[in-house]
Amino acid sequence: MIQPGSRGDDASPYAAVMQIALAYRRSSVLCAAARLGVADALGDEIRDLDFLAKACQADADALYRLLRTLASMGITEETAPKQFRLTPIGGPLRKDAPRSAWSWVILGDIIGDSYTWLTECVSIRQTSLRSP
């Protein structure tokens, strides 16, 4: 995503760095959806938010924001206000999919936790580089 007002000559490197920086956030959204079972709750149907919140044992307002974020990523589609379906891209998040990616998405999140203190592991400073 290129920010308004950025210089044209650095737009491509800026966009590349921003895409890399945001990848962690996108994978975190994907993992939350996998852990909640959003794809399994959607199945092959169009489902309303209330159904999904109950099926996923989630707060409806928070789940709505998650579903809209997933829609911006192409995983779900909001077919009508607060009505969602799983897209073909989101299909592998289903546990019963022929080539399910569910376990890999969850594993990626678990492995990602090991990077929490990477800065401190690499740094030679004695004080923590993290904010309190």
N, CA, C and O atoms as CSV, one atom per row, in Angstrom:
chain,resi,resn,atom,element,x,y,z
A,1,MET,N,N,0.856,-1.167,0.000
A,1,MET,CA,C,0.000,0.000,0.000
A,1,MET,C,C,0.901,1.228,0.000
A,1,MET,O,O,1.723,1.395,0.901
A,2,ILE,N,N,0.755,2.063,-0.977
A,2,ILE,CA,C,1.569,3.267,-1.093
A,2,ILE,C,C,0.820,4.418,-0.434
A,2,ILE,O,O,-0.359,4.644,-0.707
A,3,GLN,N,N,1.513,5.136,0.432
A,3,GLN,CA,C,0.912,6.244,1.168
A,3,GLN,C,C,0.818,7.484,0.298
A,3,GLN,O,O,1.731,7.774,-0.475
A,4,PRO,N,N,-0.289,8.223,0.421
A,4,PRO,CA,C,-0.390,9.484,-0.300
A,4,PRO,C,C,0.758,10.406,0.089
A,4,PRO,O,O,1.141,10.495,1.256
A,5,GLY,N,N,1.295,11.088,-0.914
A,5,GLY,CA,C,2.378,12.030,-0.649
A,5,GLY,C,C,3.750,11.389,-0.654
A,5,GLY,O,O,4.753,12.084,-0.488
A,6,SER,N,N,3.820,10.062,-0.842
A,6,SER,CA,C,5.144,9.454,-0.893
A,6,SER,C,C,5.785,9.801,-2.229
A,6,SER,O,O,5.094,10.030,-3.222
A,7,ARG,N,N,7.097,9.835,-2.242
A,7,ARG,CA,C,7.809,10.199,-3.463
A,7,ARG,C,C,7.682,9.075,-4.476
A,7,ARG,O,O,7.740,7.900,-4.112
A,8,GLY,N,N,7.514,9.418,-5.721
A,8,GLY,CA,C,7.348,8.427,-6.780
A,8,GLY,C,C,8.536,7.502,-6.928
A,8,GLY,O,O,8.362,6.321,-7.225
A,9,ASP,N,N,9.786,8.031,-6.721
A,9,ASP,CA,C,10.964,7.213,-6.937
A,9,ASP,C,C,11.181,6.174,-5.843
A,9,ASP,O,O,11.932,5.220,-6.046
A,10,ASP,N,N,10.541,6.339,-4.687
A,10,ASP,CA,C,10.700,5.344,-3.634
A,10,ASP,C,C,9.410,4.573,-3.375
A,10,ASP,O,O,9.319,3.830,-2.397
A,11,ALA,N,N,8.402,4.742,-4.250
A,11,ALA,CA,C,7.113,4.094,-4.038
A,11,ALA,C,C,7.228,2.576,-4.091
A,11,ALA,O,O,6.626,1.887,-3.267
A,12,SER,N,N,7.974,2.050,-5.026
A,12,SER,CA,C,8.069,0.603,-5.153
A,12,SER,C,C,8.776,-0.032,-3.944
A,12,SER,O,O,8.250,-0.999,-3.393
A,13,PRO,N,N,9.936,0.465,-3.508
A,13,PRO,CA,C,10.546,-0.097,-2.299
A,13,PRO,C,C,9.666,0.098,-1.056
A,13,PRO,O,O,9.585,-0.789,-0.206
A,14,TYR,N,N,9.015,1.249,-0.956
A,14,TYR,CA,C,8.121,1.506,0.170
A,14,TYR,C,C,6.995,0.478,0.182
A,14,TYR,O,O,6.692,-0.113,1.219
A,15,ALA,N,N,6.381,0.270,-0.977
A,15,ALA,CA,C,5.277,-0.688,-1.074
A,15,ALA,C,C,5.749,-2.089,-0.706
A,15,ALA,O,O,5.032,-2.826,-0.030
A,16,ALA,N,N,6.939,-2.460,-1.142
A,16,ALA,CA,C,7.467,-3.793,-0.835
A,16,ALA,C,C,7.696,-3.965,0.660
A,16,ALA,O,O,7.337,-4.992,1.235
A,17,VAL,N,N,8.293,-2.958,1.286
A,17,VAL,CA,C,8.535,-3.033,2.729
A,17,VAL,C,C,7.217,-3.069,3.501
A,17,VAL,O,O,7.080,-3.826,4.463
A,18,MET,N,N,6.258,-2.261,3.086
A,18,MET,CA,C,4.961,-2.241,3.773
A,18,MET,C,C,4.246,-3.579,3.625
A,18,MET,O,O,3.615,-4.049,4.571
A,19,GLN,N,N,4.336,-4.190,2.464
A,19,GLN,CA,C,3.708,-5.492,2.260
A,19,GLN,C,C,4.334,-6.536,3.191
A,19,GLN,O,O,3.624,-7.352,3.780
A,20,ILE,N,N,5.646,-6.509,3.321
A,20,ILE,CA,C,6.323,-7.436,4.231
A,20,ILE,C,C,5.922,-7.149,5.677
A,20,ILE,O,O,5.637,-8.073,6.440
A,21,ALA,N,N,5.900,-5.877,6.050
A,21,ALA,CA,C,5.557,-5.495,7.430
A,21,ALA,C,C,4.141,-5.907,7.793
A,21,ALA,O,O,3.890,-6.317,8.926
A,22,LEU,N,N,3.228,-5.807,6.868
A,22,LEU,CA,C,1.833,-6.135,7.143
A,22,LEU,C,C,1.538,-7.628,7.038
A,22,LEU,O,O,0.466,-8.071,7.452
A,23,ALA,N,N,2.457,-8.403,6.499
A,23,ALA,CA,C,2.227,-9.843,6.336
A,23,ALA,C,C,1.969,-10.523,7.681
A,23,ALA,O,O,1.124,-11.413,7.767
A,24,TYR,N,N,2.681,-10.119,8.724
A,24,TYR,CA,C,2.485,-10.719,10.043
A,24,TYR,C,C,1.066,-10.469,10.535
A,24,TYR,O,O,0.426,-11.363,11.089
A,25,ARG,N,N,0.583,-9.264,10.334
A,25,ARG,CA,C,-0.776,-8.935,10.777
A,25,ARG,C,C,-1.798,-9.756,10.009
A,25,ARG,O,O,-2.772,-10.242,10.585
A,26,ARG,N,N,-1.579,-9.909,8.724
A,26,ARG,CA,C,-2.506,-10.684,7.906
A,26,ARG,C,C,-2.501,-12.151,8.327
A,26,ARG,O,O,-3.559,-12.777,8.394
A,27,SER,N,N,-1.340,-12.697,8.606
A,27,SER,CA,C,-1.290,-14.100,9.047
A,27,SER,C,C,-1.923,-14.254,10.425
A,27,SER,O,O,-2.494,-15.305,10.718
A,28,SER,N,N,-1.836,-13.247,11.268
A,28,SER,CA,C,-2.489,-13.291,12.577
A,28,SER,C,C,-4.004,-13.308,12.430
A,28,SER,O,O,-4.692,-14.016,13.166
A,29,VAL,N,N,-4.527,-12.533,11.486
A,29,VAL,CA,C,-5.964,-12.532,11.204
A,29,VAL,C,C,-6.386,-13.914,10.699
A,29,VAL,O,O,-7.409,-14.453,11.121
A,30,LEU,N,N,-5.601,-14.468,9.808
A,30,LEU,CA,C,-5.891,-15.789,9.266
A,30,LEU,C,C,-5.893,-16.852,10.366
A,30,LEU,O,O,-6.754,-17.732,10.388
A,31,CYS,N,N,-4.934,-16.764,11.267
A,31,CYS,CA,C,-4.850,-17.724,12.364
A,31,CYS,C,C,-6.041,-17.585,13.303
A,31,CYS,O,O,-6.598,-18.590,13.744
A,32,ALA,N,N,-6.432,-16.374,13.611
A,32,ALA,CA,C,-7.600,-16.169,14.478
A,32,ALA,C,C,-8.828,-16.810,13.851
A,32,ALA,O,O,-9.612,-17.460,14.542
A,33,ALA,N,N,-9.000,-16.629,12.547
A,33,ALA,CA,C,-10.135,-17.238,11.852
A,33,ALA,C,C,-10.060,-18.759,11.911
A,33,ALA,O,O,-11.076,-19.426,12.107
A,34,ALA,N,N,-8.863,-19.306,11.743
A,34,ALA,CA,C,-8.698,-20.763,11.808
A,34,ALA,C,C,-8.995,-21.289,13.209
A,34,ALA,O,O,-9.694,-22.290,13.365
A,35,ARG,N,N,-8.467,-20.619,14.220
A,35,ARG,CA,C,-8.705,-21.059,15.602
A,35,ARG,C,C,-10.177,-20.982,15.988
A,35,ARG,O,O,-10.673,-21.824,16.736
A,36,LEU,N,N,-10.870,-19.972,15.478
A,36,LEU,CA,C,-12.299,-19.823,15.770
A,36,LEU,C,C,-13.169,-20.772,14.949
A,36,LEU,O,O,-14.335,-20.983,15.282
A,37,GLY,N,N,-12.622,-21.336,13.896
A,37,GLY,CA,C,-13.393,-22.240,13.050
A,37,GLY,C,C,-14.339,-21.529,12.096
A,37,GLY,O,O,-15.397,-22.060,11.756
A,38,VAL,N,N,-13.963,-20.333,11.665
A,38,VAL,CA,C,-14.820,-19.538,10.793
A,38,VAL,C,C,-15.118,-20.278,9.490
A,38,VAL,O,O,-16.272,-20.337,9.067
A,39,ALA,N,N,-14.105,-20.834,8.856
A,39,ALA,CA,C,-14.307,-21.522,7.572
A,39,ALA,C,C,-15.221,-22.730,7.734
A,39,ALA,O,O,-16.074,-22.990,6.886
A,40,ASP,N,N,-15.039,-23.460,8.820
A,40,ASP,CA,C,-15.898,-24.619,9.069
A,40,ASP,C,C,-17.336,-24.188,9.328
A,40,ASP,O,O,-18.268,-24.862,8.888
A,41,ALA,N,N,-17.529,-23.095,10.023
A,41,ALA,CA,C,-18.877,-22.590,10.303
A,41,ALA,C,C,-19.552,-22.096,9.024
A,41,ALA,O,O,-20.763,-22.246,8.863
A,42,LEU,N,N,-18.778,-21.513,8.123
A,42,LEU,CA,C,-19.337,-21.051,6.856
A,42,LEU,C,C,-19.659,-22.220,5.930
A,42,LEU,O,O,-20.709,-22.240,5.286
A,43,GLY,N,N,-18.756,-23.184,5.866
A,43,GLY,CA,C,-18.962,-24.312,4.963
A,43,GLY,C,C,-19.197,-23.827,3.545
A,43,GLY,O,O,-18.481,-22.958,3.049
A,44,ASP,N,N,-20.198,-24.390,2.900
A,44,ASP,CA,C,-20.537,-24.007,1.527
A,44,ASP,C,C,-21.732,-23.062,1.479
A,44,ASP,O,O,-22.308,-22.847,0.413
A,45,GLU,N,N,-22.105,-22.503,2.613
A,45,GLU,CA,C,-23.320,-21.688,2.718
A,45,GLU,C,C,-22.998,-20.213,2.904
A,45,GLU,O,O,-21.875,-19.844,3.247
A,46,ILE,N,N,-24.001,-19.381,2.672
A,46,ILE,CA,C,-23.958,-17.984,3.092
A,46,ILE,C,C,-24.556,-17.970,4.485
A,46,ILE,O,O,-25.669,-18.451,4.698
A,47,ARG,N,N,-23.814,-17.417,5.431
A,47,ARG,CA,C,-24.257,-17.423,6.830
A,47,ARG,C,C,-24.336,-16.000,7.352
A,47,ARG,O,O,-23.567,-15.130,6.942
A,48,ASP,N,N,-25.283,-15.772,8.271
A,48,ASP,CA,C,-25.377,-14.440,8.863
A,48,ASP,C,C,-24.485,-14.354,10.089
A,48,ASP,O,O,-24.068,-15.365,10.655
A,49,LEU,N,N,-24.209,-13.137,10.475
A,49,LEU,CA,C,-23.288,-12.868,11.567
A,49,LEU,C,C,-23.715,-13.538,12.866
A,49,LEU,O,O,-22.876,-14.090,13.577
A,50,ASP,N,N,-24.996,-13.501,13.185
A,50,ASP,CA,C,-25.464,-14.109,14.435
A,50,ASP,C,C,-25.189,-15.607,14.463
A,50,ASP,O,O,-24.754,-16.140,15.484
A,51,PHE,N,N,-25.438,-16.287,13.353
A,51,PHE,CA,C,-25.147,-17.713,13.265
A,51,PHE,C,C,-23.663,-17.962,13.486
A,51,PHE,O,O,-23.278,-18.836,14.262
A,52,LEU,N,N,-22.828,-17.176,12.790
A,52,LEU,CA,C,-21.379,-17.371,12.884
A,52,LEU,C,C,-20.854,-17.082,14.284
A,52,LEU,O,O,-19.995,-17.806,14.788
A,53,ALA,N,N,-21.366,-16.028,14.912
A,53,ALA,CA,C,-20.923,-15.691,16.270
A,53,ALA,C,C,-21.240,-16.839,17.227
A,53,ALA,O,O,-20.422,-17.190,18.077
A,54,LYS,N,N,-22.414,-17.410,17.087
A,54,LYS,CA,C,-22.797,-18.527,17.956
A,54,LYS,C,C,-21.945,-19.766,17.652
A,54,LYS,O,O,-21.438,-20.416,18.566
A,55,ALA,N,N,-21.794,-20.084,16.369
A,55,ALA,CA,C,-21.029,-21.260,15.966
A,55,ALA,C,C,-19.558,-21.164,16.371
A,55,ALA,O,O,-18.936,-22.168,16.718
A,56,CYS,N,N,-19.010,-19.957,16.325
A,56,CYS,CA,C,-17.586,-19.746,16.640
A,56,CYS,C,C,-17.366,-19.340,18.097
A,56,CYS,O,O,-16.230,-19.145,18.528
A,57,GLN,N,N,-18.460,-19.212,18.852
A,57,GLN,CA,C,-18.390,-18.753,20.247
A,57,GLN,C,C,-17.590,-17.451,20.319
A,57,GLN,O,O,-16.617,-17.332,21.063
A,58,ALA,N,N,-18.034,-16.484,19.522
A,58,ALA,CA,C,-17.314,-15.217,19.412
A,58,ALA,C,C,-18.259,-14.048,19.644
A,58,ALA,O,O,-19.470,-14.159,19.450
A,59,ASP,N,N,-17.687,-12.930,20.062
A,59,ASP,CA,C,-18.436,-11.683,20.176
A,59,ASP,C,C,-18.808,-11.237,18.763
A,59,ASP,O,O,-17.943,-11.137,17.893
A,60,ALA,N,N,-20.080,-10.973,18.537
A,60,ALA,CA,C,-20.563,-10.658,17.189
A,60,ALA,C,C,-19.889,-9.423,16.595
A,60,ALA,O,O,-19.503,-9.446,15.426
A,61,ASP,N,N,-19.740,-8.357,17.360
A,61,ASP,CA,C,-19.121,-7.137,16.828
A,61,ASP,C,C,-17.660,-7.368,16.447
A,61,ASP,O,O,-17.213,-6.935,15.385
A,62,ALA,N,N,-16.925,-8.049,17.313
A,62,ALA,CA,C,-15.522,-8.328,17.027
A,62,ALA,C,C,-15.388,-9.292,15.846
A,62,ALA,O,O,-14.506,-9.129,15.003
A,63,LEU,N,N,-16.261,-10.289,15.792
A,63,LEU,CA,C,-16.229,-11.237,14.678
A,63,LEU,C,C,-16.560,-10.532,13.364
A,63,LEU,O,O,-15.978,-10.849,12.327
A,64,TYR,N,N,-17.476,-9.595,13.404
A,64,TYR,CA,C,-17.822,-8.842,12.194
A,64,TYR,C,C,-16.596,-8.113,11.651
A,64,TYR,O,O,-16.358,-8.114,10.444
A,65,ARG,N,N,-15.827,-7.499,12.524
A,65,ARG,CA,C,-14.607,-6.814,12.083
A,65,ARG,C,C,-13.610,-7.814,11.493
A,65,ARG,O,O,-12.958,-7.534,10.488
A,66,LEU,N,N,-13.501,-8.990,12.134
A,66,LEU,CA,C,-12.604,-10.023,11.628
A,66,LEU,C,C,-13.065,-10.506,10.248
A,66,LEU,O,O,-12.248,-10.662,9.341
A,67,LEU,N,N,-14.356,-10.741,10.091
A,67,LEU,CA,C,-14.890,-11.207,8.813
A,67,LEU,C,C,-14.687,-10.174,7.703
A,67,LEU,O,O,-14.403,-10.535,6.561
A,68,ARG,N,N,-14.831,-8.911,8.034
A,68,ARG,CA,C,-14.605,-7.858,7.035
A,68,ARG,C,C,-13.120,-7.767,6.668
A,68,ARG,O,O,-12.775,-7.507,5.515
A,69,THR,N,N,-12.264,-7.977,7.636
A,69,THR,CA,C,-10.827,-8.013,7.340
A,69,THR,C,C,-10.516,-9.207,6.454
A,69,THR,O,O,-9.749,-9.087,5.498
A,70,LEU,N,N,-11.101,-10.353,6.760
A,70,LEU,CA,C,-10.919,-11.533,5.919
A,70,LEU,C,C,-11.444,-11.276,4.507
A,70,LEU,O,O,-10.861,-11.745,3.529
A,71,ALA,N,N,-12.538,-10.535,4.404
A,71,ALA,CA,C,-13.083,-10.189,3.087
A,71,ALA,C,C,-12.101,-9.310,2.316
A,71,ALA,O,O,-11.952,-9.469,1.104
A,72,SER,N,N,-11.435,-8.393,2.996
A,72,SER,CA,C,-10.454,-7.535,2.320
A,72,SER,C,C,-9.253,-8.341,1.836
A,72,SER,O,O,-8.526,-7.907,0.942
A,73,MET,N,N,-9.050,-9.515,2.427
A,73,MET,CA,C,-7.958,-10.401,2.036
A,73,MET,C,C,-8.404,-11.432,0.995
A,73,MET,O,O,-7.581,-12.189,0.480
A,74,GLY,N,N,-9.702,-11.464,0.686
A,74,GLY,CA,C,-10.211,-12.417,-0.293
A,74,GLY,C,C,-10.578,-13.773,0.280
A,74,GLY,O,O,-10.845,-14.704,-0.479
A,75,ILE,N,N,-10.599,-13.911,1.601
A,75,ILE,CA,C,-10.904,-15.191,2.255
A,75,ILE,C,C,-12.412,-15.393,2.371
A,75,ILE,O,O,-12.914,-16.493,2.137
A,76,THR,N,N,-13.128,-14.339,2.730
A,76,THR,CA,C,-14.586,-14.367,2.805
A,76,THR,C,C,-15.123,-13.282,1.885
A,76,THR,O,O,-14.377,-12.450,1.369
A,77,GLU,N,N,-16.427,-13.313,1.695
A,77,GLU,CA,C,-17.095,-12.266,0.922
A,77,GLU,C,C,-18.366,-11.892,1.672
A,77,GLU,O,O,-19.134,-12.763,2.082
A,78,GLU,N,N,-18.584,-10.585,1.849
A,78,GLU,CA,C,-19.822,-10.110,2.457
A,78,GLU,C,C,-20.828,-9.949,1.322
A,78,GLU,O,O,-20.753,-8.987,0.558
A,79,THR,N,N,-21.767,-10.882,1.207
A,79,THR,CA,C,-22.718,-10.912,0.094
A,79,THR,C,C,-23.866,-9.935,0.282
A,79,THR,O,O,-24.470,-9.490,-0.694
A,80,ALA,N,N,-24.170,-9.601,1.520
A,80,ALA,CA,C,-25.187,-8.622,1.916
A,80,ALA,C,C,-24.750,-8.153,3.297
A,80,ALA,O,O,-23.872,-8.770,3.899
A,81,PRO,N,N,-25.339,-7.080,3.812
A,81,PRO,CA,C,-24.925,-6.637,5.142
A,81,PRO,C,C,-24.985,-7.772,6.179
A,81,PRO,O,O,-26.036,-8.361,6.430
A,82,LYS,N,N,-23.819,-8.051,6.764
A,82,LYS,CA,C,-23.650,-9.062,7.813
A,82,LYS,C,C,-24.001,-10.482,7.352
A,82,LYS,O,O,-24.406,-11.323,8.155
A,83,GLN,N,N,-23.842,-10.733,6.061
A,83,GLN,CA,C,-24.015,-12.068,5.469
A,83,GLN,C,C,-22.698,-12.424,4.771
A,83,GLN,O,O,-22.209,-11.661,3.938
A,84,PHE,N,N,-22.134,-13.569,5.107
A,84,PHE,CA,C,-20.817,-13.926,4.574
A,84,PHE,C,C,-20.814,-15.316,3.959
A,84,PHE,O,O,-21.597,-16.197,4.316
A,85,ARG,N,N,-19.897,-15.462,3.019
A,85,ARG,CA,C,-19.619,-16.779,2.459
A,85,ARG,C,C,-18.113,-16.934,2.367
A,85,ARG,O,O,-17.370,-15.953,2.356
A,86,LEU,N,N,-17.678,-18.177,2.301
A,86,LEU,CA,C,-16.269,-18.501,2.143
A,86,LEU,C,C,-15.941,-18.473,0.656
A,86,LEU,O,O,-16.690,-19.022,-0.152
A,87,THR,N,N,-14.847,-17.850,0.291
A,87,THR,CA,C,-14.418,-17.828,-1.107
A,87,THR,C,C,-13.578,-19.069,-1.396
A,87,THR,O,O,-13.178,-19.769,-0.465
A,88,PRO,N,N,-13.306,-19.349,-2.659
A,88,PRO,CA,C,-12.418,-20.474,-2.970
A,88,PRO,C,C,-11.037,-20.334,-2.314
A,88,PRO,O,O,-10.432,-21.335,-1.929
A,89,ILE,N,N,-10.543,-19.111,-2.188
A,89,ILE,CA,C,-9.242,-18.908,-1.528
A,89,ILE,C,C,-9.329,-19.326,-0.064
A,89,ILE,O,O,-8.365,-19.864,0.479
A,90,GLY,N,N,-10.459,-19.090,0.577
A,90,GLY,CA,C,-10.629,-19.456,1.986
A,90,GLY,C,C,-10.925,-20.927,2.210
A,90,GLY,O,O,-10.845,-21.408,3.340
A,91,GLY,N,N,-11.265,-21.644,1.158
A,91,GLY,CA,C,-11.615,-23.064,1.278
A,91,GLY,C,C,-10.612,-23.923,2.034
A,91,GLY,O,O,-11.023,-24.734,2.864
A,92,PRO,N,N,-9.315,-23.779,1.784
A,92,PRO,CA,C,-8.338,-24.606,2.500
A,92,PRO,C,C,-8.280,-24.366,4.019
A,92,PRO,O,O,-7.611,-25.116,4.730
A,93,LEU,N,N,-8.961,-23.344,4.515
A,93,LEU,CA,C,-9.019,-23.142,5.973
A,93,LEU,C,C,-9.979,-24.117,6.650
A,93,LEU,O,O,-9.960,-24.274,7.870
A,94,ARG,N,N,-10.819,-24.774,5.842
A,94,ARG,CA,C,-11.731,-25.768,6.412
A,94,ARG,C,C,-10.945,-27.006,6.814
A,94,ARG,O,O,-10.062,-27.455,6.082
A,95,LYS,N,N,-11.265,-27.548,7.963
A,95,LYS,CA,C,-10.572,-28.754,8.424
A,95,LYS,C,C,-10.876,-29.955,7.535
A,95,LYS,O,O,-10.056,-30.865,7.411
A,96,ASP,N,N,-12.068,-29.956,6.912
A,96,ASP,CA,C,-12.457,-31.093,6.069
A,96,ASP,C,C,-12.106,-30.907,4.595
A,96,ASP,O,O,-12.514,-31.715,3.761
A,97,ALA,N,N,-11.370,-29.872,4.266
A,97,ALA,CA,C,-10.978,-29.642,2.871
A,97,ALA,C,C,-10.002,-30.722,2.425
A,97,ALA,O,O,-9.187,-31.181,3.225
A,98,PRO,N,N,-10.071,-31.136,1.165
A,98,PRO,CA,C,-9.144,-32.170,0.674
A,98,PRO,C,C,-7.670,-31.818,0.912
A,98,PRO,O,O,-6.872,-32.686,1.264
A,99,ARG,N,N,-7.320,-30.562,0.722
A,99,ARG,CA,C,-5.950,-30.108,1.021
A,99,ARG,C,C,-6.039,-29.010,2.064
A,99,ARG,O,O,-5.732,-27.850,1.789
A,100,SER,N,N,-6.461,-29.384,3.260
A,100,SER,CA,C,-6.648,-28.413,4.328
A,100,SER,C,C,-5.320,-27.780,4.739
A,100,SER,O,O,-4.313,-28.466,4.918
A,101,ALA,N,N,-5.346,-26.454,4.882
A,101,ALA,CA,C,-4.170,-25.709,5.351
A,101,ALA,C,C,-4.327,-25.331,6.819
A,101,ALA,O,O,-3.469,-24.650,7.381
A,102,TRP,N,N,-5.421,-25.770,7.442
A,102,TRP,CA,C,-5.745,-25.372,8.810
A,102,TRP,C,C,-4.575,-25.614,9.757
A,102,TRP,O,O,-4.168,-24.699,10.472
A,103,SER,N,N,-4.031,-26.816,9.778
A,103,SER,CA,C,-2.957,-27.121,10.734
A,103,SER,C,C,-1.699,-26.300,10.448
A,103,SER,O,O,-0.987,-25.922,11.378
A,104,TRP,N,N,-1.421,-26.024,9.185
A,104,TRP,CA,C,-0.250,-25.212,8.844
A,104,TRP,C,C,-0.422,-23.771,9.291
A,104,TRP,O,O,0.535,-23.129,9.725
A,105,VAL,N,N,-1.643,-23.263,9.185
A,105,VAL,CA,C,-1.915,-21.898,9.639
A,105,VAL,C,C,-1.714,-21.811,11.150
A,105,VAL,O,O,-1.098,-20.867,11.644
A,106,ILE,N,N,-2.227,-22.780,11.868
A,106,ILE,CA,C,-2.068,-22.812,13.334
A,106,ILE,C,C,-0.595,-22.984,13.698
A,106,ILE,O,O,-0.096,-22.295,14.587
A,107,LEU,N,N,0.101,-23.891,13.026
A,107,LEU,CA,C,1.522,-24.112,13.298
A,107,LEU,C,C,2.327,-22.839,13.054
A,107,LEU,O,O,3.235,-22.516,13.820
A,108,GLY,N,N,1.991,-22.119,11.983
A,108,GLY,CA,C,2.684,-20.862,11.701
A,108,GLY,C,C,2.547,-19.868,12.837
A,108,GLY,O,O,3.488,-19.135,13.142
A,109,ASP,N,N,1.386,-19.839,13.463
A,109,ASP,CA,C,1.161,-18.940,14.584
A,109,ASP,C,C,1.996,-19.365,15.794
A,109,ASP,O,O,2.577,-18.524,16.481
A,110,ILE,N,N,2.051,-20.633,16.040
A,110,ILE,CA,C,2.835,-21.146,17.175
A,110,ILE,C,C,4.320,-20.857,16.954
A,110,ILE,O,O,5.005,-20.405,17.872
A,111,ILE,N,N,4.814,-21.110,15.762
A,111,ILE,CA,C,6.220,-20.834,15.450
A,111,ILE,C,C,6.492,-19.333,15.522
A,111,ILE,O,O,7.562,-18.908,15.959
A,112,GLY,N,N,5.515,-18.533,15.090
A,112,GLY,CA,C,5.669,-17.084,15.136
A,112,GLY,C,C,5.934,-16.571,16.538
A,112,GLY,O,O,6.630,-15.571,16.714
A,113,ASP,N,N,5.383,-17.249,17.541
A,113,ASP,CA,C,5.624,-16.844,18.925
A,113,ASP,C,C,7.108,-16.892,19.287
A,113,ASP,O,O,7.560,-16.139,20.150
A,114,SER,N,N,7.864,-17.771,18.635
A,114,SER,CA,C,9.289,-17.885,18.966
A,114,SER,C,C,10.081,-16.653,18.518
A,114,SER,O,O,11.226,-16.477,18.934
A,115,TYR,N,N,9.493,-15.805,17.682
A,115,TYR,CA,C,10.163,-14.595,17.218
A,115,TYR,C,C,9.892,-13.387,18.115
A,115,TYR,O,O,10.387,-12.294,17.839
A,116,THR,N,N,9.127,-13.565,19.166
A,116,THR,CA,C,8.748,-12.454,20.037
A,116,THR,C,C,9.953,-11.698,20.573
A,116,THR,O,O,9.930,-10.468,20.627
A,117,TRP,N,N,10.983,-12.388,20.962
A,117,TRP,CA,C,12.154,-11.768,21.585
A,117,TRP,C,C,13.362,-11.756,20.654
A,117,TRP,O,O,14.498,-11.717,21.125
A,118,LEU,N,N,13.138,-11.789,19.354
A,118,LEU,CA,C,14.245,-11.829,18.396
A,118,LEU,C,C,15.183,-10.635,18.554
A,118,LEU,O,O,16.401,-10.808,18.519
A,119,THR,N,N,14.651,-9.441,18.725
A,119,THR,CA,C,15.499,-8.257,18.877
A,119,THR,C,C,16.437,-8.418,20.063
A,119,THR,O,O,17.631,-8.135,19.961
A,120,GLU,N,N,15.895,-8.872,21.189
A,120,GLU,CA,C,16.721,-9.045,22.391
A,120,GLU,C,C,17.760,-10.145,22.209
A,120,GLU,O,O,18.848,-10.061,22.778
A,121,CYS,N,N,17.446,-11.170,21.430
A,121,CYS,CA,C,18.401,-12.250,21.181
A,121,CYS,C,C,19.568,-11.786,20.319
A,121,CYS,O,O,20.687,-12.279,20.464
A,122,VAL,N,N,19.312,-10.855,19.438
A,122,VAL,CA,C,20.336,-10.368,18.515
A,122,VAL,C,C,21.110,-9.198,19.114
A,122,VAL,O,O,22.300,-9.042,18.839
A,123,SER,N,N,20.463,-8.388,19.915
A,123,SER,CA,C,21.063,-7.177,20.458
A,123,SER,C,C,22.177,-7.486,21.457
A,123,SER,O,O,22.112,-8.476,22.185
A,124,ILE,N,N,23.206,-6.624,21.484
A,124,ILE,CA,C,24.258,-6.749,22.484
A,124,ILE,C,C,24.018,-5.791,23.646
A,124,ILE,O,O,24.795,-5.765,24.600
A,125,ARG,N,N,22.961,-5.017,23.571
A,125,ARG,CA,C,22.608,-4.093,24.650
A,125,ARG,C,C,22.160,-4.878,25.876
A,125,ARG,O,O,21.615,-5.976,25.765
A,126,GLN,N,N,22.401,-4.296,27.045
A,126,GLN,CA,C,22.024,-4.949,28.290
A,126,GLN,C,C,20.581,-4.684,28.669
A,126,GLN,O,O,19.993,-5.452,29.431
A,127,THR,N,N,20.004,-3.618,28.155
A,127,THR,CA,C,18.636,-3.275,28.520
A,127,THR,C,C,17.679,-3.768,27.459
A,127,THR,O,O,18.039,-3.918,26.291
A,128,SER,N,N,16.477,-4.013,27.878
A,128,SER,CA,C,15.451,-4.480,26.958
A,128,SER,C,C,15.120,-3.384,25.947
A,128,SER,O,O,15.049,-2.207,26.301
A,129,LEU,N,N,14.921,-3.771,24.704
A,129,LEU,CA,C,14.563,-2.833,23.643
A,129,LEU,C,C,13.048,-2.692,23.512
A,129,LEU,O,O,12.564,-1.872,22.732
A,130,ARG,N,N,12.317,-3.473,24.257
A,130,ARG,CA,C,10.861,-3.428,24.190
A,130,ARG,C,C,10.316,-2.362,25.112
A,130,ARG,O,O,10.885,-2.076,26.166
A,131,SER,N,N,9.219,-1.788,24.707
A,131,SER,CA,C,8.527,-0.822,25.576
A,131,SER,C,C,7.845,-1.586,26.702
A,131,SER,O,O,7.407,-2.722,26.517
A,132,PRO,N,N,7.757,-0.952,27.879
A,132,PRO,CA,C,7.099,-1.646,29.011
A,132,PRO,C,C,5.657,-1.927,28.734
A,132,PRO,O,O,4.967,-2.500,29.577
